[in-house]
Amino acid sequence: MGSGYAARARSSRPLGAFHSPMLNIFARASVSRVTDPIGAWLVRLRLTPNAITVFGTAGAVAGALWLFPTGHLLAGTFVVWGFAMFDLLDGAMARALGGGTRYGAVLDATCDRIADGALFCGITWYLFDTADRGTVVAALICLVLAQVISYVKARAEASGLDADGGLVERAERLIITLVGSGLTGLGVTSALTVALWLLAVGSVITVFQRLLAVRRSALRELS
């Protein structure tokens, strides 16, 4: 979640946190048609993309760490999803402003990591009292690899290398997790377990995909 007004404008991230090659193919134009007018309206209210970033992150963190551990899975799913939607607006606000700072891009990535960590911490906290040890392990794998996947890309880009793509990026991670938690909240007891293991396997694959992408990028520079 975040701003980095100019950085966002340059990188064309209309879907904010939900930047994903697969999702962009189908949703980029339609989502932008909805979010761009809202972003322009928020700018006219003298709000900033950074403010929207922090607000959305704070709400997602509070919802994840309060509702999930107390067993309110359905409510937690909607609260976290609702606040995550604010991340669709910062890119629209950046385009409305027509420029900004690289600091906002760093804030955006940092807030994404905080929100992801809070989501999996809240779910793991809930699972400690309600689920088998295997599901807890899956949640912990997802917690760690969510950070690793993002770190590989950030560290590669800092070294001038490419590490884009992968099976499970942030959009897919949020969708899989929140669908699982929401269905469990509706009484489908195994949904969260299935979602977490699916995500854990996909995350392991994504780490290797990104490392291979970095290696290929490094080899291209040597050739």
N, C-alpha and C positions, 0 to 999 in steps of 0.2 A: 504494500500500500504506500503511496507516496507521490511525490511530485517530480522534482528535477525538471522544471518546466521545459527548458530548452532541450534537455536530454531526452525527455519523452517525445517532444515534438520531432526531434531528429530521428529517434528510433521507431516512430510510428507505432506506438503501443496503445491502440484504442481500447484494448480489452484489459488494460491495467494488469492486475495480478493474474488475470486469466489469460495471459499471453501464452499461446500454445499453437504450434504450426497447424495441428489438426483442427483445433477449434477456430482459429482465425480463418481458415478456408471457408467455413460455413457461416460464421457469425460476425465477421469484421464489419461489413457494410451495414447490416441491420442493427447491430448494437450501437455503432457510431451515430446512426440516425436518431437514436433515442437519447444517447448520453451527451452528444455535442450541444444541443439546446439547453440541457440542464446545466452542463458545465459553464456555458456562457452566462446563464442566469445566476449561478453561484458567484461567478466573478463580478457581476454587476452588484451583488450584495457585499462586495469587498472581502469575500472569503478567499483564502489562498489554497493551492493544492496541498501545501504542507499541513495546513490546519485540517483539511479533510483526511489526509493520511493519518495523522495522529489520532483524530477522533474515531475513525474507523478501526484502527488498531486497538485503541483503548476499549472500545465496545466489544470487539471480538475476544480480546484477552479476558475481560471481565465475565463475559458469557461463558467462555470455555472453562474457566477456573471456578466458576460458581455453580453453573447448572449441570455440567457433566458429572462432577464428583458427587453431587447430591442426588444423582439418578434421574434428573429431568432431561432425558436424552432428546425427546422430540422438541421441547422448548429450546434446549441448547443448540440443536441443529438449526432451527429457524433464526435464533439470535445471532449465532456465528455467521450463518449465510447472509443474513441481512446486513450486518456490519461489513462483511467482506465485499458486498456490492458497492460500498463506498469507493472501493478501489477501481471501479469502472469510471469514476468521475474525475480522478486527478489528471488522467491523460487528456480528457476532454477540456478540463480547465486550462491545462498547459497549452493546448492548441488555441484556446480562446485568448490567452495572454500573449501568445506568439513568441515566447522566449522565457528564459529563467536561468537557473544555476545548476551546476553539477552536484552541489550539496543535496539538492532535492532528490536526485537519483540515488545517492547513498542512503538518504533517509528512507526512501521507498524500499530499497532492498533490506535495510535493517528492520523496518517494521514488518515486512513480510516474514522474516525469520522469527521475530518475536511472536507474531500471531500463529505461525505454524507450530512453534514450540509449545505455546500455551494450549493449542488445540490437542496435541498429542499428550501433553502432561495431564490435562483434564480427563481425557479418555482413559489414560493409564491409571490415574487415581481411582476412577470409577471401577475399572476392571480388577484392581487389587482386592476389592471386597465382593465382587460378584462373579468373576469368571475363573476359568481354569488357568493354570500357569502358562500353558502354551499361548493363549490369547494375549496374556500380558507380555510375553516375549515378542510376539508379533508387533504389539503396540510400541515397545521399546525400540525394535528394529526400525519401524517407521519414524519414530522420533529422531533417532540418530541420523538415518540416511536422508531424511528431508533436509537436514543441515549440510550433510556431505555433498549431496547433489548440487546444491546452490554454491557451496564453497569451491568445488572443482571448477565450475564455470567462472566464478569471480577471480580465482587465482590464475586460471588460464588467461583470462582477458587482461589481467594485470601484467602477465608475461608476454603479451602480444600474440597469444595463440587463440584458436577457436575451440569452443566446447559446446556448441549449440546442439539442440535436439535431445533425443532420448525418449524412451517409451513413456515415462511418467514424469511430467513436469508439474508445476504448481497447480495448474488448473485441474488436471486429472487427479492429483493428490487430494485436493479439496472435495471434488465431486465424489470420488470413491469413498472417502472417509465419512462425509456427511450423509450420503445415501445410506451407508451402513448404519450409522448412528440413528438416523431418522426411522429407518425400518425397524430397528430394534426397539425404539421408543413406541412404535405402533404394535409391537408384540411379536415381530419376527425374530425370535431369540438368537438365531444363528447368524443373522445378517452382519452384525458388526465383526464377528470372528472371521467370516468369509471375506469381508471387505479388507480387514487388516492384513490377513495373510496374502490376499491378492496384491495389495499395495506393497507389502514387504518384498515379495518376489519381484514385482515390477520395479521397485526401487533399487534392488541389487542389480538388476539388468541395466538400469539407467546409469548407475555409477560406472559400470564397465563400459557402457556405450560412450559416456562422456570422456572417460580416460582414453579410450581408443581414438576418439575424435581429437583429443589433445595431441596424442602421439602422431596421428596422421598430419596434423597441422605443423608439428615440430619437424617432421621429416620433410614436408614440403619446403620449409624454410632452408633446410640444409641442401636440398637438391638444386 
